[in-house]
Amino acid sequence: MIYSIAETAKANNLKPYDYFVYLLEEIPKHMDDTDRSFLNDLLPWSPNLPDGIRKN
């Protein structure tokens, strides 16, 4: 599963390591949320991802 996430990140022009760090920082912030719609913002193709995790 981790390999799949890394490859999908690469396919979406993201830096895999930075993407994983971002996910591991953001997901715990939502552990008490009952609405899981925040996950859409974490997908590798989301335009809402920070620019710092995108390859130049």
Phi and psi in degrees as GROMACS dihedral restraints (atoms count N, CA, C in turn):
[ dihedral_restraints ]
;  ai    aj    ak    al  type     phi  dphi    fc
    3     4     5     6     1   -63.8    20    10
    4     5     6     7     1   -40.5    20    10
    6     7     8     9     1   -60.0    20    10
    7     8     9    10     1   -42.4    20    10
    9    10    11    12     1   -62.6    20    10
   10    11    12    13     1   -42.1    20    10
   12    13    14    15     1   -64.3    20    10
   13    14    15    16     1   -43.0    20    10
   15    16    17    18     1   -62.8    20    10
   16    17    18    19     1   -44.4    20    10
   18    19    20    21     1   -67.8    20    10
   19    20    21    22     1   -37.1    20    10
   21    22    23    24     1   -67.3    20    10
   22    23    24    25     1   -37.5    20    10
   24    25    26    27     1   -62.1    20    10
   25    26    27    28     1   -46.0    20    10
   27    28    29    30     1   -60.2    20    10
   28    29    30    31     1   -43.1    20    10
   30    31    32    33     1   -64.1    20    10
   31    32    33    34     1   -21.9    20    10
   33    34    35    36     1  -104.3    20    10
   34    35    36    37     1    21.8    20    10
   36    37    38    39     1    61.9    20    10
   37    38    39    40     1    37.3    20    10
   39    40    41    42     1  -109.2    20    10
   40    41    42    43     1   156.4    20    10
   42    43    44    45     1   -85.2    20    10
   43    44    45    46     1   112.4    20    10
   45    46    47    48     1   -54.3    20    10
   46    47    48    49     1   -45.1    20    10
   48    49    50    51     1   -61.5    20    10
   49    50    51    52     1   -47.5    20    10
   51    52    53    54     1   -64.5    20    10
   52    53    54    55     1   -34.5    20    10
   54    55    56    57     1   -65.6    20    10
   55    56    57    58     1   -44.4    20    10
   57    58    59    60     1   -61.3    20    10
   58    59    60    61     1   -43.6    20    10
   60    61    62    63     1   -59.3    20    10
   61    62    63    64     1   -45.5    20    10
   63    64    65    66     1   -59.5    20    10
   64    65    66    67     1   -46.5    20    10
   66    67    68    69     1   -60.3    20    10
   67    68    69    70     1   -44.4    20    10
   69    70    71    72     1   -70.0    20    10
   70    71    72    73     1   -21.1    20    10
   72    73    74    75     1   -85.7    20    10
   73    74    75    76     1   -35.9    20    10
   75    76    77    78     1   -84.7    20    10
   76    77    78    79     1   -41.2    20    10
   78    79    80    81     1   -58.9    20    10
   79    80    81    82     1   -43.7    20    10
   81    82    83    84     1   -61.3    20    10
   82    83    84    85     1   -24.5    20    10
   84    85    86    87     1   -66.5    20    10
   85    86    87    88     1   -17.7    20    10
   87    88    89    90     1  -114.3    20    10
   88    89    90    91     1    15.7    20    10
   90    91    92    93     1   -61.7    20    10
   91    92    93    94     1   -28.4    20    10
   93    94    95    96     1   -94.0    20    10
   94    95    96    97     1    -2.0    20    10
   96    97    98    99     1   -71.2    20    10
   97    98    99   100     1   136.8    20    10
   99   100   101   102     1   -90.6    20    10
  100   101   102   103     1   -23.1    20    10
  102   103   104   105     1   -90.4    20    10
  103   104   105   106     1   118.6    20    10
  105   106   107   108     1   -94.7    20    10
  106   107   108   109     1    15.1    20    10
  108   109   110   111     1   -65.1    20    10
  109   110   111   112     1   -19.2    20    10
  111   112   113   114     1   -60.6    20    10
  112   113   114   115     1   -23.0    20    10
  114   115   116   117     1   -62.1    20    10
  115   116   117   118     1   -29.9    20    10
  117   118   119   120     1   -60.5    20    10
  118   119   120   121     1   -33.1    20    10
  120   121   122   123     1   -75.2    20    10
  121   122   123   124     1   -12.7    20    10
  123   124   125   126     1   -98.5    20    10
  124   125   126   127     1    -7.6    20    10
  126   127   128   129     1   -65.5    20    10
  127   128   129   130     1   147.4    20    10
  129   130   131   132     1   -61.4    20    10
  130   131   132   133     1   -21.2    20    10
  132   133   134   135     1   -98.3    20    10
  133   134   135   136     1     5.7    20    10
  135   136   137   138     1   -69.7    20    10
  136   137   138   139     1   132.7    20    10
  138   139   140   141     1   -72.1    20    10
  139   140   141   142     1    -8.5    20    10
  141   142   143   144     1   -88.3    20    10
  142   143   144   145     1     0.2    20    10
  144   145   146   147     1   -70.2    20    10
  145   146   147   148     1   148.8    20    10
  147   148   149   150     1   -66.3    20    10
  148   149   150   151     1   147.1    20    10
  150   151   152   153     1   -62.6    20    10
  151   152   153   154     1   -26.6    20    10
  153   154   155   156     1   -64.2    20    10
  154   155   156   157     1   -17.4    20    10
  156   157   158   159     1   -98.5    20    10
  157   158   159   160     1    -1.5    20    10
  159   160   161   162     1   -89.8    20    10
  160   161   162   163     1   142.8    20    10
  162   163   164   165     1   -71.8    20    10
  163   164   165   166     1   147.5    20    10
